[in-house]
Amino acid sequence: MWMFFSQLPESILEASWIDGASVYRGFFSIAIPLSIPGIITSAILSFSAAWNDFFFALILTRSNSSTAPVAVSNFVTYSSTNWTGIASAAIILALPTIPMIFLMQKYLVQGITGGAVKE
């Protein structure tokens, strides 16, 4: 996120201050809308990292309550592996992330490539 905020032109923020906006108003009205691709990219990557977290949840959860990836690991036992259950659970787990990525794909590409080039 630092690269998005550092690449904002100072002249735009200074113009808002000259027009009478406070520092906070300039931040919320100018800086935040201009850095939306970075915010959306950070949100998608954070959501994906939290959604796929397995070992932390495995250690902290018990059998009464568990996260979805830990519940999928219960399909594997010592004597057998329920591959159909694992496949169907993987599809169900992927369903929330796939539409979000397709809807935000433009912002995701802008966000990933936006901070790559130093001027």
MMTF fields as JSON, N, C-alpha, C and O atoms, coordinates in Angstrom:
{
  "mmtfVersion": "1.0.0",
  "mmtfProducer": "UNKNOWN",
  "numBonds": 475,
  "numAtoms": 476,
  "numGroups": 119,
  "numChains": 1,
  "numModels": 1,
  "chainsPerModel": [1],
  "groupsPerChain": [119],
  "chainIdList": ["A"],
  "bondAtomList": [4, 2, 8, 6, 12, 10, 16, 14, 20, 18, 24, 22, 28, 26, 32, 30, 36, 34, 40, 38, 44, 42, 48, 46, 52, 50, 56, 54, 60, 58, 64, 62, 68, 66, 72, 70, 76, 74, 80, 78, 84, 82, 88, 86, 92, 90, 96, 94, 100, 98, 104, 102, 108, 106, 112, 110, 116, 114, 120, 118, 124, 122, 128, 126, 132, 130, 136, 134, 140, 138, 144, 142, 148, 146, 152, 150, 156, 154, 160, 158, 164, 162, 168, 166, 172, 170, 176, 174, 180, 178, 184, 182, 188, 186, 192, 190, 196, 194, 200, 198, 204, 202, 208, 206, 212, 210, 216, 214, 220, 218, 224, 222, 228, 226, 232, 230, 236, 234, 240, 238, 244, 242, 248, 246, 252, 250, 256, 254, 260, 258, 264, 262, 268, 266, 272, 270, 276, 274, 280, 278, 284, 282, 288, 286, 292, 290, 296, 294, 300, 298, 304, 302, 308, 306, 312, 310, 316, 314, 320, 318, 324, 322, 328, 326, 332, 330, 336, 334, 340, 338, 344, 342, 348, 346, 352, 350, 356, 354, 360, 358, 364, 362, 368, 366, 372, 370, 376, 374, 380, 378, 384, 382, 388, 386, 392, 390, 396, 394, 400, 398, 404, 402, 408, 406, 412, 410, 416, 414, 420, 418, 424, 422, 428, 426, 432, 430, 436, 434, 440, 438, 444, 442, 448, 446, 452, 450, 456, 454, 460, 458, 464, 462, 468, 466, 472, 470],
  "bondOrderList": [1, 1, 1, 1, 1, 1, 1, 1, 1, 1, 1, 1, 1, 1, 1, 1, 1, 1, 1, 1, 1, 1, 1, 1, 1, 1, 1, 1, 1, 1, 1, 1, 1, 1, 1, 1, 1, 1, 1, 1, 1, 1, 1, 1, 1, 1, 1, 1, 1, 1, 1, 1, 1, 1, 1, 1, 1, 1, 1, 1, 1, 1, 1, 1, 1, 1, 1, 1, 1, 1, 1, 1, 1, 1, 1, 1, 1, 1, 1, 1, 1, 1, 1, 1, 1, 1, 1, 1, 1, 1, 1, 1, 1, 1, 1, 1, 1, 1, 1, 1, 1, 1, 1, 1, 1, 1, 1, 1, 1, 1, 1, 1, 1, 1, 1, 1, 1, 1],
  "groupList": [{"groupName": "MET", "atomNameList": ["N", "CA", "C", "O"], "elementList": ["N", "C", "C", "O"], "formalChargeList": [0, 0, 0, 0], "bondAtomList": [1, 0, 2, 1, 3, 2], "bondOrderList": [1, 1, 2], "singleLetterCode": "M", "chemCompType": "L-PEPTIDE LINKING"}, {"groupName": "TRP", "atomNameList": ["N", "CA", "C", "O"], "elementList": ["N", "C", "C", "O"], "formalChargeList": [0, 0, 0, 0], "bondAtomList": [1, 0, 2, 1, 3, 2], "bondOrderList": [1, 1, 2], "singleLetterCode": "W", "chemCompType": "L-PEPTIDE LINKING"}, {"groupName": "PHE", "atomNameList": ["N", "CA", "C", "O"], "elementList": ["N", "C", "C", "O"], "formalChargeList": [0, 0, 0, 0], "bondAtomList": [1, 0, 2, 1, 3, 2], "bondOrderList": [1, 1, 2], "singleLetterCode": "F", "chemCompType": "L-PEPTIDE LINKING"}, {"groupName": "SER", "atomNameList": ["N", "CA", "C", "O"], "elementList": ["N", "C", "C", "O"], "formalChargeList": [0, 0, 0, 0], "bondAtomList": [1, 0, 2, 1, 3, 2], "bondOrderList": [1, 1, 2], "singleLetterCode": "S", "chemCompType": "L-PEPTIDE LINKING"}, {"groupName": "GLN", "atomNameList": ["N", "CA", "C", "O"], "elementList": ["N", "C", "C", "O"], "formalChargeList": [0, 0, 0, 0], "bondAtomList": [1, 0, 2, 1, 3, 2], "bondOrderList": [1, 1, 2], "singleLetterCode": "Q", "chemCompType": "L-PEPTIDE LINKING"}, {"groupName": "LEU", "atomNameList": ["N", "CA", "C", "O"], "elementList": ["N", "C", "C", "O"], "formalChargeList": [0, 0, 0, 0], "bondAtomList": [1, 0, 2, 1, 3, 2], "bondOrderList": [1, 1, 2], "singleLetterCode": "L", "chemCompType": "L-PEPTIDE LINKING"}, {"groupName": "PRO", "atomNameList": ["N", "CA", "C", "O"], "elementList": ["N", "C", "C", "O"], "formalChargeList": [0, 0, 0, 0], "bondAtomList": [1, 0, 2, 1, 3, 2], "bondOrderList": [1, 1, 2], "singleLetterCode": "P", "chemCompType": "L-PEPTIDE LINKING"}, {"groupName": "GLU", "atomNameList": ["N", "CA", "C", "O"], "elementList": ["N", "C", "C", "O"], "formalChargeList": [0, 0, 0, 0], "bondAtomList": [1, 0, 2, 1, 3, 2], "bondOrderList": [1, 1, 2], "singleLetterCode": "E", "chemCompType": "L-PEPTIDE LINKING"}, {"groupName": "ILE", "atomNameList": ["N", "CA", "C", "O"], "elementList": ["N", "C", "C", "O"], "formalChargeList": [0, 0, 0, 0], "bondAtomList": [1, 0, 2, 1, 3, 2], "bondOrderList": [1, 1, 2], "singleLetterCode": "I", "chemCompType": "L-PEPTIDE LINKING"}, {"groupName": "ALA", "atomNameList": ["N", "CA", "C", "O"], "elementList": ["N", "C", "C", "O"], "formalChargeList": [0, 0, 0, 0], "bondAtomList": [1, 0, 2, 1, 3, 2], "bondOrderList": [1, 1, 2], "singleLetterCode": "A", "chemCompType": "L-PEPTIDE LINKING"}, {"groupName": "ASP", "atomNameList": ["N", "CA", "C", "O"], "elementList": ["N", "C", "C", "O"], "formalChargeList": [0, 0, 0, 0], "bondAtomList": [1, 0, 2, 1, 3, 2], "bondOrderList": [1, 1, 2], "singleLetterCode": "D", "chemCompType": "L-PEPTIDE LINKING"}, {"groupName": "GLY", "atomNameList": ["N", "CA", "C", "O"], "elementList": ["N", "C", "C", "O"], "formalChargeList": [0, 0, 0, 0], "bondAtomList": [1, 0, 2, 1, 3, 2], "bondOrderList": [1, 1, 2], "singleLetterCode": "G", "chemCompType": "PEPTIDE LINKING"}, {"groupName": "VAL", "atomNameList": ["N", "CA", "C", "O"], "elementList": ["N", "C", "C", "O"], "formalChargeList": [0, 0, 0, 0], "bondAtomList": [1, 0, 2, 1, 3, 2], "bondOrderList": [1, 1, 2], "singleLetterCode": "V", "chemCompType": "L-PEPTIDE LINKING"}, {"groupName": "TYR", "atomNameList": ["N", "CA", "C", "O"], "elementList": ["N", "C", "C", "O"], "formalChargeList": [0, 0, 0, 0], "bondAtomList": [1, 0, 2, 1, 3, 2], "bondOrderList": [1, 1, 2], "singleLetterCode": "Y", "chemCompType": "L-PEPTIDE LINKING"}, {"groupName": "ARG", "atomNameList": ["N", "CA", "C", "O"], "elementList": ["N", "C", "C", "O"], "formalChargeList": [0, 0, 0, 0], "bondAtomList": [1, 0, 2, 1, 3, 2], "bondOrderList": [1, 1, 2], "singleLetterCode": "R", "chemCompType": "L-PEPTIDE LINKING"}, {"groupName": "THR", "atomNameList": ["N", "CA", "C", "O"], "elementList": ["N", "C", "C", "O"], "formalChargeList": [0, 0, 0, 0], "bondAtomList": [1, 0, 2, 1, 3, 2], "bondOrderList": [1, 1, 2], "singleLetterCode": "T", "chemCompType": "L-PEPTIDE LINKING"}, {"groupName": "ASN", "atomNameList": ["N", "CA", "C", "O"], "elementList": ["N", "C", "C", "O"], "formalChargeList": [0, 0, 0, 0], "bondAtomList": [1, 0, 2, 1, 3, 2], "bondOrderList": [1, 1, 2], "singleLetterCode": "N", "chemCompType": "L-PEPTIDE LINKING"}, {"groupName": "LYS", "atomNameList": ["N", "CA", "C", "O"], "elementList": ["N", "C", "C", "O"], "formalChargeList": [0, 0, 0, 0], "bondAtomList": [1, 0, 2, 1, 3, 2], "bondOrderList": [1, 1, 2], "singleLetterCode": "K", "chemCompType": "L-PEPTIDE LINKING"}],
  "groupTypeList": [0, 1, 0, 2, 2, 3, 4, 5, 6, 7, 3, 8, 5, 7, 9, 3, 1, 8, 10, 11, 9, 3, 12, 13, 14, 11, 2, 2, 3, 8, 9, 8, 6, 5, 3, 8, 6, 11, 8, 8, 15, 3, 9, 8, 5, 3, 2, 3, 9, 9, 1, 16, 10, 2, 2, 2, 9, 5, 8, 5, 15, 14, 3, 16, 3, 3, 15, 9, 6, 12, 9, 12, 3, 16, 2, 12, 15, 13, 3, 3, 15, 16, 1, 15, 11, 8, 9, 3, 9, 9, 8, 8, 5, 9, 5, 6, 15, 8, 6, 0, 8, 2, 5, 0, 4, 17, 13, 5, 12, 4, 11, 8, 15, 11, 11, 9, 12, 17, 7],
  "groupIdList": [1, 2, 3, 4, 5, 6, 7, 8, 9, 10, 11, 12, 13, 14, 15, 16, 17, 18, 19, 20, 21, 22, 23, 24, 25, 26, 27, 28, 29, 30, 31, 32, 33, 34, 35, 36, 37, 38, 39, 40, 41, 42, 43, 44, 45, 46, 47, 48, 49, 50, 51, 52, 53, 54, 55, 56, 57, 58, 59, 60, 61, 62, 63, 64, 65, 66, 67, 68, 69, 70, 71, 72, 73, 74, 75, 76, 77, 78, 79, 80, 81, 82, 83, 84, 85, 86, 87, 88, 89, 90, 91, 92, 93, 94, 95, 96, 97, 98, 99, 100, 101, 102, 103, 104, 105, 106, 107, 108, 109, 110, 111, 112, 113, 114, 115, 116, 117, 118, 119],
  "secStructList": [7, 2, 2, 2, 2, 2, 6, 1, 7, 2, 2, 2, 2, 2, 2, 2, 2, 2, 6, 6, 7, 7, 2, 2, 2, 2, 0, 0, 0, 0, 0, 2, 2, 2, 6, 2, 2, 2, 2, 2, 2, 2, 2, 2, 2, 2, 2, 2, 2, 2, 2, 6, 7, 7, 2, 2, 2, 2, 2, 2, 7, 7, 1, 1, 1, 7, 7, 2, 2, 2, 2, 2, 2, 6, 6, 5, 7, 1, 1, 7, 5, 7, 2, 2, 2, 2, 2, 2, 2, 2, 2, 2, 2, 2, 6, 6, 2, 2, 2, 2, 2, 2, 2, 6, 2, 2, 2, 2, 2, 2, 2, 2, 2, 2, 6, 1, 7, 7, 7],
  "xCoordList": [0.816, 0.0, 0.863, 0.439, 2.05, 2.901, 3.227, 3.27, 3.455, 3.797, 2.646, 2.882, 1.419, 0.288, 0.171, -0.066, 0.337, 0.22, 1.436, 1.307, 2.595, 3.774, 3.77, 4.436, 3.034, 2.981, 1.906, 1.803, 1.109, 0.103, 0.789, 1.706, 0.366, 0.99, 0.676, -0.475, 1.706, 1.529, 0.671, -0.047, 0.747, 0.013, -1.5, -2.218, -1.986, -3.429, -3.857, -4.872, -3.086, -3.422, -3.277, -4.1, -2.226, -2.047, -3.173, -3.59, -3.665, -4.787, -6.046, -6.824, -6.244, -7.417, -7.267, -8.254, -6.041, -5.824, -6.027, -6.569, -5.595, -5.786, -7.274, -7.726, -8.028, -9.471, -10.225, -11.436, -9.528, -10.169, -10.418, -11.016, -9.981, -10.174, -9.122, -7.986, -9.505, -8.543, -7.665, -7.889, -6.689, -5.811, -6.613, -6.414, -7.511, -8.315, -9.29, -9.488, -9.888, -10.818, -10.083, -10.598, -8.886, -8.087, -7.698, -7.665, -7.402, -7.045, -8.227, -8.097, -9.388, -10.543, -11.198, -11.807, -11.089, -11.732, -10.812, -11.289, -9.497, -8.563, -7.698, -7.667, -7.002, -6.012, -6.657, -6.189, -7.705, -8.359, -8.955, -8.71, -9.733, -10.257, -9.167, -9.341, -8.047, -6.985, -6.218, -5.594, -6.261, -5.529, -6.447, -6.065, -7.633, -8.573, -7.995, -8.222, -7.259, -6.674, -5.743, -5.741, -4.966, -4.092, -4.861, -4.487, -5.918, -6.742, -7.428, -7.471, -7.963, -8.652, -7.66, -7.965, -6.476, -5.463, -5.034, -4.899, -4.819, -4.456, -5.566, -5.298, -6.805, -7.931, -8.03, -8.266, -7.852, -7.936, -6.811, -7.045, -5.599, -4.469, -4.576, -4.216, -5.063, -5.246, -6.351, -6.214, -7.444, -8.534, -8.079, -8.409, -7.325, -6.837, -5.88, -5.936, -5.017, -4.086, -4.822, -4.487, -5.818, -6.58, -7.473, -7.659, -8.018, -8.907, -8.146, -8.679, -6.909, -6.125, -5.244, -4.454, -5.366, -4.538, -4.941, -6.102, -3.986, -4.294, -3.624, -4.3, -2.328, -1.608, -1.967, -2.069, -2.158, -2.547, -3.911, -4.107, -4.844, -6.172, -6.132, -6.894, -5.264, -5.158, -4.681, -5.149, -3.76, -3.223, -4.224, -4.331, -4.956, -5.822, -7.235, -7.915, -7.704, -9.086, -9.144, -8.173, -10.28, -10.537, -11.555, -11.949, -11.97, -12.899, -14.308, -15.056, -14.686, -16.03, -16.189, -17.253, -15.143, -15.201, -13.898, -12.812, -14.021, -12.827, -13.127, -14.283, -12.073, -12.238, -12.424, -12.242, -12.789, -13.088, -11.875, -12.035, -10.671, -9.549, -9.212, -8.797, -9.387, -9.14, -10.207, -9.908, -11.44, -12.507, -12.253, -12.591, -11.662, -11.334, -10.278, -10.305, -9.356, -8.315, -8.878, -8.211, -10.089, -10.713, -11.172, -11.504, -11.193, -11.536, -10.411, -10.623, -9.221, -8.079, -7.921, -7.705, -8.027, -7.837, -6.655, -6.052, -6.346, -5.22, -5.464, -4.54, -6.698, -6.98, -7.474, -7.342, -8.035, -8.585, -8.57, -8.348, -8.816, -8.927, -10.184, -10.366, -11.052, -12.305, -12.061, -12.234, -11.659, -11.301, -12.5, -12.363, -13.671, -14.855, -15.239, -15.656, -15.104, -15.387, -14.395, -14.773, -13.124, -12.098, -12.351, -12.234, -12.695, -12.945, -14.162, -14.122, -15.227, -16.429, -16.201, -16.698, -15.463, -15.161, -14.247, -14.386, -13.319, -12.438, -13.23, -12.956, -14.194, -15.036, -15.868, -15.992, -16.428, -17.232, -16.377, -16.833, -15.151, -14.26, -13.8, -13.526, -13.716, -13.275, -14.399, -14.126, -15.642, -16.766, -16.772, -17.057, -16.482, -16.502, -15.374, -15.553, -14.238, -13.107, -13.148, -12.671, -13.693, -13.68, -14.5, -13.982, -15.739, -16.469, -15.816, -15.825, -15.259, -14.615, -13.416, -13.211, -12.633, -11.47, -11.904, -11.283, -12.955, -13.42, -13.99, -13.793, -14.692, -15.248, -14.169, -14.299, -13.121, -12.078, -10.799, -9.741, -10.87, -9.673, -8.953, -7.722, -9.687, -9.065, -8.25, -7.122, -8.825, -8.127, -6.966, -5.946, -7.115, -6.045, -4.818, -3.701, -4.999, -3.868, -3.239, -2.014, -4.055, -3.516, -2.769, -1.731, -3.291, -2.666, -1.352, -0.416, -1.261, -0.024, 1.055, 2.217, 0.679, 1.691, 1.905, 2.864, 1.06, 1.151, 2.398, 2.977, 2.825, 3.998, 5.274, 6.292, 5.23, 6.393, 7.46, 8.639, 7.076, 8.029, 8.321, 7.407, 9.579, 9.975, 10.304, 11.065, 9.733, 9.943, 11.132, 11.456],
  "yCoordList": [-1.191, 0.0, 1.259, 2.302, 1.169, 2.356, 2.884, 4.097, 1.992, 2.418, 3.183, 4.122, 2.789, 3.494, 4.902, 5.855, 5.024, 6.347, 7.215, 8.436, 6.62, 7.42, 7.858, 8.834, 7.155, 7.522, 8.557, 9.015, 8.931, 9.957, 11.302, 11.641, 12.066, 13.373, 14.331, 14.464, 14.989, 15.955, 17.129, 17.727, 17.458, 18.619, 18.45, 19.429, 17.221, 16.986, 17.239, 17.891, 16.727, 16.958, 18.431, 18.976, 19.075, 20.503, 21.336, 22.335, 20.933, 21.646, 21.522, 22.469, 20.369, 20.222, 21.07, 21.603, 21.201, 22.049, 23.512, 24.268, 23.926, 25.313, 25.613, 26.722, 24.628, 24.803, 24.813, 25.03, 24.583, 24.694, 23.377, 23.363, 22.293, 20.997, 20.815, 21.269, 20.16, 19.865, 18.685, 18.089, 18.366, 17.244, 15.94, 15.103, 15.776, 14.563, 14.485, 13.418, 15.608, 15.642, 15.331, 14.604, 15.882, 15.574, 14.108, 13.507, 13.538, 12.118, 11.249, 10.359, 11.511, 10.662, 10.941, 10.04, 12.166, 12.494, 12.313, 12.088, 12.409, 12.354, 11.097, 10.323, 10.89, 9.811, 8.426, 7.527, 8.251, 6.935, 6.526, 5.402, 7.392, 6.964, 6.677, 5.803, 7.405, 7.16, 5.868, 5.31, 5.393, 4.177, 2.967, 1.989, 3.011, 1.883, 0.6, -0.462, 0.622, -0.644, -1.296, -2.519, -0.504, -1.055, -1.588, -2.613, -0.915, -1.36, -2.675, -3.588, -2.777, -4.009, -5.16, -6.287, -4.883, -5.939, -6.423, -7.627, -5.503, -5.893, -6.696, -7.657, -6.303, -7.031, -8.451, -9.397, -8.603, -9.937, -10.833, -11.988, -10.305, -11.121, -11.454, -12.558, -10.524, -10.8, -11.83, -12.734, -11.678, -12.642, -14.032, -15.024, -14.096, -15.385, -16.024, -17.233, -15.237, -15.776, -16.254, -17.299, -15.497, -15.908, -17.107, -17.973, -17.163, -18.263, -19.58, -20.633, -19.519, -20.73, -21.092, -22.032, -20.374, -20.659, -22.012, -22.227, -22.905, -24.263, -24.59, -24.999, -24.419, -24.893, -24.128, -24.724, -22.825, -22.038, -22.495, -22.644, -22.715, -23.183, -24.616, -24.974, -25.436, -26.823, -26.899, -27.734, -26.034, -26.038, -25.475, -25.989, -24.434, -23.744, -24.281, -23.995, -25.041, -25.513, -26.939, -27.693, -27.265, -28.609, -29.312, -28.777, -30.483, -31.254, -30.651, -30.859, -29.922, -29.343, -28.179, -27.998, -27.412, -26.294, -26.255, -26.358, -26.107, -26.043, -25.217, -25.014, -24.753, -24.003, -24.976, -26.183, -24.441, -25.294, -26.098, -27.289, -25.525, -26.359, -27.481, -28.565, -27.226, -28.282, -29.362, -30.544, -28.974, -29.954, -30.823, -32.007, -30.252, -31.044, -32.084, -33.189, -31.749, -32.718, -33.909, -34.938, -33.791, -34.919, -36.016, -37.12, -35.72, -36.735, -37.749, -38.82, -37.411, -38.326, -39.023, -38.37, -40.334, -41.116, -42.058, -42.11, -42.778, -43.701, -44.827, -45.275, -45.276, -46.436, -46.085, -46.905, -44.901, -44.585, -43.07, -42.263, -42.741, -41.337, -41.172, -41.859, -40.27, -40.01, -38.92, -37.735, -39.325, -38.371, -37.586, -36.409, -38.207, -37.463, -36.383, -35.293, -36.673, -35.665, -34.514, -33.354, -34.835, -33.791, -32.921, -31.698, -33.534, -32.772, -31.863, -30.698, -32.39, -31.563, -30.448, -29.339, -30.717, -29.674, -28.605, -27.424, -29.011, -28.03, -27.117, -25.919, -27.662, -26.834, -25.868, -24.694, -26.345, -25.479, -24.385, -23.25, -24.71, -23.71, -22.673, -21.529, -23.058, -22.129, -21.221, -20.178, -21.583, -20.807, -19.34, -18.491, -18.978, -17.548, -16.744, -15.559, -17.352, -16.587, -16.398, -15.378, -17.33, -17.251, -16.069, -15.312, -15.868, -14.69, -13.369, -12.396, -13.341, -12.119, -11.774, -10.605, -12.758, -12.505, -12.09, -11.208, -12.703, -12.3, -10.886, -10.139, -10.508, -9.168, -8.106, -6.987, -8.444, -7.476, -7.677, -7.19, -8.377, -8.722, -7.482, -7.438, -6.492, -5.276, -4.591, -4.158, -4.496, -3.86, -4.708, -4.177, -6.026, -6.919, -6.759, -6.691, -6.699, -6.533, -5.163, -5.049, -4.118, -2.776, -2.714, -2.061, -3.388, -3.343, -4.083, -3.632, -5.204, -5.969, -5.282, -5.257, -4.722, -4.089, -2.62, -2.024, -2.027, -0.603, -0.193, 0.848, -0.947, -0.594, -1.24, -1.215, -1.818, -2.563, -1.666, -2.02, -0.527, 0.324, 1.553, 2.254, 1.797, 2.965, 4.092, 3.9, 5.258, 6.372, 7.201, 8.185],
  "zCoordList": [0.0, 0.0, 0.0, -0.499, 0.547, 0.621, -0.779, -0.984, -1.739, -3.089, -3.749, -4.508, -3.466, -4.054, -3.497, -4.238, -2.205, -1.611, -1.931, -2.017, -2.107, -2.441, -3.902, -4.248, -4.77, -6.182, -6.489, -7.627, -5.501, -5.736, -5.934, -5.185, -6.921, -7.135, -5.985, -5.571, -5.481, -4.4, -4.856, -4.055, -6.143, -6.644, -6.513, -6.306, -6.632, -6.488, -5.05, -4.805, -4.104, -2.7, -2.334, -1.599, -2.85, -2.574, -3.18, -2.594, -4.345, -4.958, -4.109, -4.006, -3.509, -2.632, -1.375, -0.869, -0.865, 0.317, -0.025, 0.781, -1.225, -1.653, -1.825, -1.539, -2.289, -2.464, -1.144, -1.126, -0.042, 1.263, 1.973, 3.048, 1.406, 2.06, 3.15, 3.012, 4.214, 5.27, 4.836, 3.782, 5.64, 5.321, 5.291, 4.411, 6.25, 6.298, 5.122, 4.541, 4.781, 3.647, 2.34, 1.49, 2.187, 1.001, 0.937, -0.136, 2.104, 2.142, 1.742, 0.901, 2.35, 2.091, 0.742, 0.164, 0.226, -1.046, -2.249, -3.36, -2.041, -3.165, -3.109, -4.066, -2.002, -1.92, -1.921, -2.619, -1.162, -1.092, -2.442, -2.88, -3.129, -4.439, -5.479, -6.327, -5.421, -6.385, -6.104, -7.007, -4.868, -4.528, -4.375, -3.732, -4.946, -4.875, -5.472, -4.892, -6.595, -7.074, -6.047, -5.905, -5.342, -4.312, -3.123, -2.554, -2.742, -1.617, -1.959, -1.134, -3.17, -3.579, -3.703, -3.314, -4.243, -4.353, -2.974, -2.754, -2.051, -0.69, -0.027, 0.694, -0.27, 0.314, -0.246, 0.505, -1.555, -2.167, -1.659, -1.305, -1.623, -1.17, 0.32, 0.728, 1.13, 2.554, 2.781, 3.605, 2.037, 2.151, 1.733, 2.382, 0.65, 0.173, 1.176, 1.4, 1.772, 2.766, 4.013, 4.57, 4.45, 5.634, 5.33, 6.185, 4.138, 3.76, 3.68, 4.031, 3.222, 3.025, 4.216, 4.134, 5.299, 6.463, 7.045, 7.394, 7.145, 7.597, 8.925, 9.869, 9.015, 10.19, 11.456, 12.529, 11.345, 12.515, 13.026, 14.232, 12.117, 12.513, 13.019, 13.917, 12.461, 12.907, 14.354, 15.127, 14.708, 16.06, 17.059, 18.172, 16.688, 17.641, 17.742, 18.727, 16.776, 16.829, 17.359, 17.304, 17.857, 18.377, 17.484, 16.448, 17.875, 17.047, 17.053, 16.097, 18.084, 18.13, 17.146, 16.555, 16.981, 16.044, 15.264, 15.834, 13.963, 13.129, 11.895, 11.524, 11.276, 10.029, 8.877, 9.035, 7.715, 6.564, 6.086, 5.819, 5.959, 5.527, 6.512, 6.101, 7.785, 8.778, 8.664, 8.832, 8.382, 8.203, 6.978, 6.98, 5.932, 4.74, 5.079, 4.539, 5.959, 6.311, 7.078, 7.188, 7.609, 8.302, 7.337, 7.769, 6.033, 5.044, 4.859, 4.291, 5.335, 5.237, 6.586, 7.607, 6.585, 7.807, 7.614, 6.542, 8.639, 8.588, 7.592, 6.913, 7.509, 6.666, 5.263, 4.354, 5.06, 3.74, 3.501, 4.404, 2.246, 1.851, 1.03, 0.024, 1.443, 0.745, -0.3, -0.016, -1.511, -2.547, -3.049, -3.385, -3.108, -3.566, -2.564, -2.955, -1.293, -0.268, -0.315, -0.152, -0.537, -0.635, -1.864, -1.786, -2.996, -4.226, -4.083, -4.479, -3.525, -3.368, -2.355, -2.546, -1.284, -0.302, -0.894, -0.576, -1.749, -2.399, -3.325, -3.393, -4.03, -4.901, -4.067, -4.417, -2.983, -2.117, -1.492, -1.346, -1.123, -0.545, -1.569, -1.209, -2.821, -3.865, -4.344, -4.937, -4.106, -4.624, -4.185, -5.03, -2.938, -2.595, -3.241, -3.518, -3.481, -4.002, -5.517, -6.013, -6.247, -7.715, -8.234, -9.054, -7.808, -8.305, -7.88, -8.635, -6.686, -6.222, -7.101, -7.427, -7.482, -8.326, -9.729, -10.321, -10.274, -11.603, -11.597, -12.556, -10.534, -10.463, -10.256, -10.752, -9.536, -9.205, -10.021, -9.623, -11.145, -11.907, -12.428, -12.424, -12.868, -13.378, -12.288, -12.525, -11.094, -9.989, -9.5, -9.059, -9.577, -9.14, -10.022, -9.51, -11.328, -12.248, -12.059, -12.024, -11.936, -11.702, -10.383, -10.282, -9.377, -8.067, -8.012, -7.351, -8.689, -8.661, -9.47, -9.066, -10.615, -11.469, -11.14, -11.631, -10.339, -10.065, -9.306, -9.617, -8.348, -7.582, -8.076, -7.385, -9.267, -9.761, -10.368, -10.354, -10.892, -11.593, -10.739, -10.305, -10.51, -9.756, -10.727, -11.675, -10.488, -11.407, -10.999, -11.664]
}
